[in-house]
Amino acid sequence: MHSQNRKIIFIKKFLLLFGIILVFANATSIGIKKNSEKSVSFPKNINYNIPYLQKDFVGFKEALAFKESQGKYRVVNTLGYLGKYQFGRTTLHRFKIYNTEAFLRNPELQEKAFIALCKVNKWILRKDIKRSVGKTINGIKITESGILAAAHLSGAGNVKKFLRSNGSQGFSDAYGASIKSYLKKFGGYDVSNIVADRTAKV
């Protein structure tokens, strides 16, 4: 009888020990799995195809804005040019915008003003765009987006002079940015969705 009890006790102890070993083994495997899940693998080739860098109108305006103000809506430069696209007060008055503080605080208004200015400049330069796009002047291939960017920098009149003089009449602003540099830097964007409009409004 005592011998049988000892056997039962031994079997219980063995089963308990076996159960403990199983639990420990399972916990160890879970820990290893968790550690493996924490490891991060990086792709060899990362695609930095950021939407605003596409060669469409959005890409055009964001690239130009970054050059003008690093894309910041509330920037005022040392010459008093305002906002993301660095508008002069005279240009803003053209679109009946007089409150510059409100303008700086209103991103939507700044975007609308930029589009309106592009439409007006495209109308002013419509003949020059037709004549000049595809030509090479001073080693720069002339494109519609480059012309609109240069007009934003210098005014449409100065771009006309540059194109009609085959590049001999240039322009640079107070910071050294030139029509040539803008024609080159902002060339090749698709801005066909901008419709020439002499009376464009904000």
C-alpha positions in Angstrom: 0.0 0.0 0.0 2.8 2.4 1.0 4.7 1.4 -2.1 1.6 2.2 -4.3 1.3 5.6 -2.6 4.9 6.4 -3.3 4.4 5.5 -6.9 1.4 7.9 -7.2 3.4 10.7 -5.5 6.3 10.1 -7.8 4.1 10.2 -10.9 2.5 13.5 -9.7 5.9 15.1 -9.1 7.0 13.9 -12.5 3.9 15.3 -14.2 4.3 18.6 -12.4 8.0 18.9 -13.4 7.1 18.0 -17.0 4.4 20.7 -17.0 6.8 23.3 -15.6 9.4 22.4 -18.3 6.7 22.8 -21.0 5.6 26.2 -19.7 9.2 27.4 -19.6 9.9 26.2 -23.1 6.7 27.8 -24.5 7.6 31.2 -22.7 11.1 31.1 -24.2 9.8 30.5 -27.7 7.3 33.4 -27.4 10.1 35.7 -26.2 12.3 34.7 -29.2 9.3 35.4 -31.5 8.7 38.8 -30.0 12.3 39.7 -30.3 12.3 38.7 -34.0 9.2 40.8 -34.5 11.0 43.8 -33.1 13.7 43.7 -35.7 13.1 46.1 -38.6 14.3 45.4 -42.2 14.8 48.2 -44.6 14.3 47.9 -48.3 17.4 48.2 -50.4 15.8 50.7 -52.8 13.6 53.4 -51.2 11.3 55.2 -53.6 11.3 58.9 -52.6 8.6 59.6 -55.2 7.0 62.4 -53.1 3.7 63.7 -54.7 4.6 67.4 -54.6 7.7 66.8 -56.7 5.7 65.5 -59.7 6.0 67.5 -62.9 2.4 68.8 -62.7 1.0 72.2 -61.6 1.1 71.2 -57.9 4.7 70.2 -58.3 5.4 73.5 -60.1 3.8 75.8 -57.5 5.3 73.9 -54.5 8.8 74.0 -56.0 8.5 77.7 -56.7 7.1 78.3 -53.3 10.0 76.5 -51.7 12.4 78.7 -53.6 10.5 81.8 -52.6 9.8 81.2 -49.0 10.6 77.5 -48.1 6.8 77.1 -48.5 6.0 79.2 -45.4 2.8 81.2 -45.5 3.7 83.8 -42.9 7.1 84.8 -44.2 7.9 88.5 -45.0 11.3 89.1 -46.5 13.6 92.0 -46.0 12.1 93.8 -49.0 8.6 93.4 -47.7 7.4 90.6 -50.1 4.8 88.5 -48.5 3.8 84.9 -47.9 4.4 81.6 -49.4 4.8 83.0 -52.9 6.4 86.3 -51.9 3.8 88.7 -53.3 4.5 92.4 -53.6 1.9 94.8 -52.3 1.2 96.2 -55.8 0.4 92.7 -57.1 -1.9 92.1 -54.2 -3.7 95.4 -54.8 -4.3 94.1 -58.4 -6.4 91.4 -56.9 -8.1 93.8 -54.4 -6.1 92.4 -51.4 -5.2 95.3 -49.1 -5.0 93.7 -45.6 -1.6 92.1 -45.6 -1.8 90.7 -42.1 -5.0 88.9 -43.0 -3.4 87.7 -46.2 -0.5 86.2 -44.3 -2.9 84.3 -42.0 -5.0 82.9 -44.9 -3.3 80.0 -46.8 -6.3 79.5 -49.0 -6.3 83.2 -50.1 -2.6 82.9 -50.9 -3.1 79.8 -53.1 -6.0 81.5 -54.9 -3.9 84.7 -55.5 -1.0 82.6 -56.9 -3.3 80.8 -59.4 -5.0 84.1 -60.4 -1.5 85.7 -61.0 -0.5 82.7 -63.2 -3.6 83.1 -65.3 -3.0 86.8 -65.8 0.7 86.3 -66.6 -0.2 83.5 -69.0 -2.6 85.9 -70.8 0.0 88.7 -71.0 2.7 86.3 -72.3 0.4 84.2 -74.5 2.0 85.3 -77.8 5.5 84.9 -76.4 4.7 81.4 -75.0 3.5 80.4 -78.5 6.6 81.8 -80.2 9.2 80.7 -77.7 8.3 77.4 -76.2 10.6 74.7 -77.5 13.4 77.1 -78.5 16.8 77.3 -76.8 18.0 80.6 -75.5 21.4 80.9 -73.8 21.6 77.2 -73.5 18.2 77.0 -71.8 15.2 75.1 -73.3 12.2 77.4 -73.0 9.1 75.9 -71.5 5.7 77.3 -70.5 6.3 76.6 -66.8 9.7 78.3 -66.9 8.2 81.4 -68.5 5.4 81.6 -65.8 8.0 81.1 -63.0 10.2 83.8 -64.5 7.2 86.1 -64.7 6.5 85.5 -61.1 10.0 86.6 -60.3 10.4 89.6 -62.5 7.0 90.5 -63.9 5.7 89.6 -67.3 7.1 92.7 -69.0 10.7 91.7 -68.2 10.2 88.2 -69.4 8.9 89.6 -72.7 12.0 91.7 -73.1 14.2 88.6 -72.3 12.5 86.4 -74.8 12.1 89.0 -77.6 15.8 90.0 -77.3 16.9 86.4 -77.5 18.2 86.6 -73.9 20.2 89.7 -74.2 18.0 91.8 -71.9 18.1 90.0 -68.6 16.8 90.7 -65.1 18.0 89.8 -61.6 16.3 90.6 -58.3 17.9 92.1 -55.2 18.9 88.6 -54.0 20.5 87.6 -57.3 17.8 85.4 -58.7 17.5 85.8 -62.5 15.1 85.1 -65.3 17.6 82.7 -66.7 17.8 80.7 -63.5 14.1 80.5 -63.1 13.6 79.5 -66.7 16.0 76.6 -66.1 15.0 75.6 -62.6 11.3 75.5 -63.2 11.2 74.3 -66.7 9.3 71.2 -67.8 6.3 71.2 -65.5 2.8 70.6 -67.0 0.9 73.9 -66.4 -1.7 73.3 -69.1 -4.5 73.5 -66.6 -3.8 77.2 -66.1 -6.1 79.1 -68.5 -4.9 82.5 -69.7 -7.3 85.1 -68.2 -6.7 88.8 -68.3 -9.4 89.5 -65.7 -8.6 86.6 -63.3 -9.9 87.3 -59.8 -9.3 85.9 -56.4 
